Amino acid sequence: MADTLKKGSRVTGGERDRLAAELRRKYDSGASIRTLADSTGRSYGFVHRILTESGATLRGRGGATRGRARQQQQPQAQQPQAQQPQAQQPQPAGQPQP
């Protein structure tokens, strides 16, 4: 099968099955979806859909994540130090202390 498909052409039946098997094999070997899309001349969404239909287990995104997961990934030395407890503010006379 040719590596590059005609842009916008429908891929159905046996040709789709062969393409799905080839893309899945390359993806399982470490190729990214974006690389596969570039090499076949298809969109990222098309390759993602074909891989999903073929039953491939998609990898998570690379790079930094947001929020709690990112904070947990940082080494302890880089995390901010715990703040020291602040001294209590004096209360005006006549008001009970909490």
Backbone as CSV, one residue per row, in Angstrom:
resi,resn,N_x,N_y,N_z,CA_x,CA_y,CA_z,C_x,C_y,C_z
1,MET,0.850,-1.180,0.000,0.000,0.000,0.000,0.889,1.233,0.000
2,ALA,0.504,2.225,-0.747,1.280,3.462,-0.795,1.221,4.152,0.562
3,ASP,2.352,4.742,0.973,2.387,5.411,2.270,1.462,6.621,2.309
4,THR,1.414,7.380,1.209,0.585,8.581,1.178,-0.697,8.291,0.414
5,LEU,-1.808,8.606,1.037,-3.111,8.418,0.404,-3.528,9.703,-0.276
6,LYS,-4.367,9.597,-1.268,-4.880,10.786,-1.933,-5.722,11.567,-0.933
7,LYS,-5.418,12.839,-0.760,-6.101,13.660,0.224,-7.602,13.686,-0.029
8,GLY,-8.362,13.409,1.012,-9.811,13.457,0.923,-10.451,12.195,0.370
9,SER,-9.645,11.214,-0.064,-10.227,9.992,-0.612,-10.777,9.125,0.508
10,ARG,-11.868,8.445,0.225,-12.456,7.537,1.213,-11.615,6.279,1.304
11,VAL,-11.487,5.820,2.538,-10.755,4.574,2.765,-11.759,3.632,3.409
12,THR,-12.161,2.595,2.659,-13.200,1.684,3.143,-12.788,0.233,2.949
13,GLY,-13.535,-0.628,3.596,-13.377,-2.071,3.394,-12.011,-2.596,3.749
14,GLY,-11.503,-3.463,2.870,-10.220,-4.113,3.103,-9.066,-3.131,3.142
15,GLU,-9.158,-2.083,2.329,-8.092,-1.069,2.326,-8.014,-0.370,3.681
16,ARG,-9.169,-0.087,4.275,-9.214,0.552,5.596,-8.638,-0.391,6.658
17,ASP,-8.984,-1.667,6.561,-8.474,-2.650,7.509,-6.949,-2.767,7.416
18,ARG,-6.426,-2.784,6.193,-4.976,-2.857,6.011,-4.293,-1.603,6.546
19,LEU,-4.887,-0.441,6.267,-4.331,0.813,6.759,-4.351,0.843,8.288
20,ALA,-5.465,0.399,8.893,-5.581,0.376,10.354,-4.510,-0.519,10.962
21,ALA,-4.291,-1.692,10.366,-3.290,-2.625,10.889,-1.884,-2.029,10.779
22,GLU,-1.599,-1.374,9.645,-0.284,-0.762,9.442,-0.056,0.392,10.419
23,LEU,-1.065,1.258,10.572,-0.931,2.396,11.489,-0.791,1.922,12.931
24,ARG,-1.557,0.895,13.293,-1.479,0.385,14.660,-0.099,-0.218,14.926
25,ARG,0.427,-0.962,13.971,1.756,-1.557,14.143,2.802,-0.461,14.361
26,LYS,2.737,0.597,13.552,3.699,1.694,13.684,3.487,2.452,14.997
27,TYR,2.230,2.657,15.366,1.932,3.365,16.617,2.420,2.556,17.819
28,ASP,2.162,1.259,17.800,2.607,0.392,18.891,4.134,0.307,18.959
29,SER,4.798,0.593,17.839,6.263,0.600,17.816,6.844,1.930,18.272
30,GLY,5.969,2.905,18.576,6.446,4.172,19.127,6.185,5.404,18.295
31,ALA,5.661,5.258,17.086,5.383,6.443,16.268,4.238,7.237,16.874
32,SER,4.292,8.555,16.748,3.222,9.401,17.278,2.083,9.496,16.260
33,ILE,0.929,9.887,16.746,-0.220,10.068,15.845,0.105,11.145,14.824
34,ARG,0.745,12.214,15.274,1.080,13.314,14.365,2.045,12.849,13.269
35,THR,3.023,12.035,13.625,3.968,11.499,12.643,3.242,10.612,11.634
36,LEU,2.338,9.775,12.130,1.573,8.900,11.235,0.683,9.715,10.300
37,ALA,0.090,10.773,10.832,-0.764,11.632,10.001,0.063,12.286,8.888
38,ASP,1.235,12.779,9.227,2.104,13.408,8.224,2.554,12.414,7.163
39,SER,2.892,11.200,7.595,3.405,10.221,6.637,2.328,9.676,5.700
40,THR,1.068,9.698,6.142,-0.011,9.188,5.288,-0.746,10.292,4.544
41,GLY,-0.494,11.540,4.905,-1.196,12.645,4.256,-2.615,12.813,4.762
42,ARG,-2.922,12.230,5.904,-4.258,12.337,6.494,-4.201,13.231,7.720
43,SER,-5.359,13.580,8.245,-5.410,14.458,9.410,-5.127,13.689,10.692
44,TYR,-4.780,14.438,11.723,-4.572,13.864,13.055,-5.835,13.135,13.505
45,GLY,-6.990,13.762,13.305,-8.270,13.173,13.717,-8.565,11.864,13.008
46,PHE,-8.240,11.788,11.719,-8.461,10.561,10.960,-7.618,9.421,11.536
47,VAL,-6.336,9.692,11.761,-5.447,8.654,12.286,-5.893,8.251,13.691
48,HIS,-6.257,9.218,14.513,-6.739,8.932,15.874,-7.960,8.019,15.818
49,ARG,-8.890,8.327,14.923,-10.116,7.524,14.789,-9.805,6.106,14.309
50,ILE,-8.925,5.981,13.327,-8.545,4.657,12.817,-7.892,3.824,13.922
51,LEU,-7.003,4.446,14.701,-6.348,3.721,15.795,-7.360,3.289,16.843
52,THR,-8.294,4.167,17.171,-9.327,3.838,18.157,-10.189,2.685,17.643
53,GLU,-10.583,2.751,16.374,-11.402,1.687,15.784,-10.654,0.349,15.764
54,SER,-9.330,0.410,15.632,-8.558,-0.828,15.555,-8.293,-1.428,16.932
55,GLY,-8.693,-0.716,17.982,-8.528,-1.235,19.341,-7.197,-0.902,19.978
56,ALA,-6.436,-0.001,19.373,-5.142,0.379,19.936,-5.354,1.105,21.266
57,THR,-4.450,0.867,22.201,-4.462,1.596,23.461,-3.650,2.858,23.250
58,LEU,-4.320,3.994,23.280,-3.642,5.258,22.996,-2.843,5.714,24.203
59,ARG,-1.664,6.253,23.932,-0.800,6.764,24.988,-1.298,8.128,25.435
60,GLY,-0.927,8.504,26.655,-1.255,9.839,27.157,-0.383,10.875,26.483
61,ARG,-0.768,12.110,26.646,0.016,13.199,26.074,1.350,13.322,26.797
62,GLY,2.345,13.771,26.087,3.639,14.034,26.700,3.674,15.454,27.240
63,GLY,4.765,15.814,27.853,4.936,17.183,28.320,4.332,17.418,29.689
64,ALA,4.358,18.671,30.078,3.887,19.051,31.409,2.379,18.923,31.503
65,THR,1.944,18.561,32.685,0.517,18.521,32.949,0.174,19.672,33.868
66,ARG,-1.073,19.844,34.132,-1.506,20.964,34.964,-1.957,20.476,36.325
67,GLY,-1.969,21.380,37.265,-2.584,21.112,38.548,-1.833,20.145,39.425
68,ARG,-2.589,19.381,40.202,-2.043,18.498,41.231,-1.056,17.481,40.661
69,ALA,-1.353,16.899,39.519,-0.472,15.888,38.939,0.912,16.475,38.679
70,ARG,0.977,17.700,38.204,2.266,18.326,37.927,3.019,18.589,39.224
71,GLN,2.331,19.031,40.250,2.971,19.305,41.525,3.537,18.032,42.126
72,GLN,2.862,16.911,41.955,3.337,15.647,42.500,4.551,15.135,41.744
73,GLN,4.729,15.545,40.496,5.854,15.085,39.691,7.140,15.836,40.025
74,GLN,7.038,17.033,40.613,8.214,17.819,40.921,8.981,17.184,42.076
75,PRO,10.309,17.199,42.010,11.094,16.677,43.131,10.838,17.513,44.383
76,GLN,11.022,16.917,45.533,10.756,17.583,46.800,11.547,18.874,46.942
77,ALA,12.782,18.909,46.450,13.625,20.088,46.621,13.059,21.302,45.902
78,GLN,12.283,21.096,44.852,11.759,22.220,44.084,10.414,22.699,44.592
79,GLN,9.762,21.932,45.442,8.466,22.357,45.947,8.665,23.462,46.965
80,PRO,7.730,24.412,47.034,7.876,25.516,47.974,7.871,25.003,49.411
81,GLN,8.650,25.695,50.253,8.716,25.354,51.662,7.381,25.658,52.327
82,ALA,7.039,24.865,53.341,5.816,25.120,54.099,5.984,26.441,54.841
83,GLN,4.943,27.230,54.880,5.006,28.520,55.550,5.019,28.322,57.060
84,GLN,5.794,29.177,57.716,5.843,29.161,59.168,4.540,29.744,59.704
85,PRO,4.012,29.202,60.816,2.790,29.772,61.381,3.034,31.218,61.784
86,GLN,2.063,32.040,61.495,2.187,33.453,61.819,1.783,33.685,63.271
87,ALA,2.420,34.691,63.863,2.066,35.063,65.235,0.649,35.612,65.226
88,GLN,-0.070,35.343,66.295,-1.450,35.832,66.384,-1.455,37.337,66.548
89,GLN,-2.414,37.950,65.886,-2.592,39.384,66.010,-3.235,39.699,67.349
90,PRO,-2.799,40.747,67.995,-3.446,41.101,69.273,-4.910,41.458,69.043
91,GLN,-5.752,40.979,69.942,-7.196,41.256,69.867,-7.494,42.511,70.669
92,PRO,-8.460,43.292,70.181,-8.866,44.462,70.957,-9.389,44.023,72.327
93,ALA,-9.203,44.865,73.290,-9.632,44.553,74.657,-11.125,44.311,74.697
94,GLY,-11.526,43.351,75.495,-12.939,43.066,75.652,-13.480,42.028,74.704
95,GLN,-12.726,41.564,73.724,-13.195,40.526,72.809,-12.534,39.202,73.158
96,PRO,-13.299,38.115,73.185,-12.718,36.822,73.543,-11.757,36.314,72.468
97,GLN,-10.762,35.557,72.877,-9.784,34.938,71.969,-10.433,33.706,71.332
98,PRO,-10.218,33.456,70.031,-10.775,32.246,69.404,-10.083,30.981,69.818
